[in-house]
Amino acid sequence: MGFALAARQLIVEARYIPSGSMLPGLQIQDRLLVEKLSYRGRSPKRGEIVVFHSPYKWNPIMKIGQKYNPIHCLPAAIPLVNQIPEISQSRQACDAWIKRVVAVSGDHVVVNPKGEVTINGKKLIEPYVQNYCRPDQFGTGCPTIDQVVPRRKVLTLGDNRSNSTDGRYWGFLPEEEIIGRAFWRFWPLGTAGDLNSRDPLKPQKPSSAGAQG
């Protein structure tokens, strides 16, 4: 039992997808494995899917961060406790979020109103994104970004660009707030397998299938 708890804290743990921000690639209630060793020796890379502490906990832009109380993160013995406004609001800081890294420290990143990303003047090829933002009644789309990513931070976006509260709203994610890298979907069995985490800025090597030799 002790070994299992230690492994969960230090090596790997299971997580599930609670929202539609990563659609269509990751569906609500998909079960993933998250490993915690890679980022002890390196920084996150573009294209990797990361699980991190809720910005409600650490980002003053989200305002609730100032009310974070670890006691509120303990399982409530009485369900009605969660209905108390102060506790209910604070518990948003207890959640773990999941998004994709699209820009890393030193990148000049531009995100246009559709949610399309350009890094250092080169547009990302993101086959995992199908739902881009559309202009609203005022002719604008989603929030935009045109900045250089600060040191030890990354920009994370949801694959569902039209419906994702991500770095466009609350800024860059400090690397120390990252819990781990999601690398494998184990449920449902029909879609189990490695997650698409290739760097969208680098050209992909052609498949060797059918190559002439």
Sequence and secondary structure as in RCSB ss.txt:
>XXXX:A:sequence
MGFALAARQLIVEARYIPSGSMLPGLQIQDRLLVEKLSYRGRSPKRGEIVVFHSPYKWNPIMKIGQKYNPIHCLP
AAIPLVNQIPEISQSRQACDAWIKRVVAVSGDHVVVNPKGEVTINGKKLIEPYVQNYCRPDQFGTGCPTIDQVVP
RRKVLTLGDNRSNSTDGRYWGFLPEEEIIGRAFWRFWPLGTAGDLNSRDPLKPQKPSSAGAQG
>XXXX:A:secstr
 HHHHHHHHHTEEEEE  SSTTTTTS TT EEEEE SGGGTS   TT EEEEE HHHH GGGSGGGG  GGGGS 
 SSGGGGGSHHHHHHGGGG EEEEEEEE TT EEEE TT  EEETTEE   TT        TTS  S  EEEE  
TTEEEEE SSTTS  SHHHH  EEGGGEEEEEEEEEESGGG EE     TTS      TT   
